[in-house]
Amino acid sequence: MNQAQQAGTPQRPQTKGEFLVRLSFNPSSNQRVDDIKRRVADLLDDIERWKPEHGDPRAGSEAQTLLETAAMFAVKMVTTPAGAAPAQPPGGASAGGFGGAGGASGAGGASGAGGATGGGVGSQQGRAHG
């Protein structure tokens, strides 16, 4: 519940920025979460307002997406207990990232099986052997 709801004031429709950061969702009632979301929502709304005035609205949309991501990580940071170990993907740091399954050189990646130069379905290597 956000501050306006707690105070009993009538609710106005959410702005796009408030919706994107889910401003009213803060089950821990953490003040830092409210602060992060409010600041990012305001900036998201500014960008939305500026889009028609400038030549590249796609850049504005990309900026909004990156701000949403930044807000999520900032909320994660302030809601993670001090001293908590960072989450590790199964198999270590490379699993699912560069060098791991699905990464740049792993299965499904740019140079791994199924990737641009790998031996997945439809590749030269796959056709030569099958």
Buried (B, 14 or more C-beta within 10 A) or exposed (E): EBEEEEEEEEEEEBBBBBEBBBBBEBEEEEEBBBEBBBBBBBBBBEBBEEBEEEEEBEEBEEBBEEBBEEBBEBBEEEEEEEEEEEEEEEEEEBBBBEBBBBBBBBBEBEEBBBBEEBBBEEBEEBEEEE
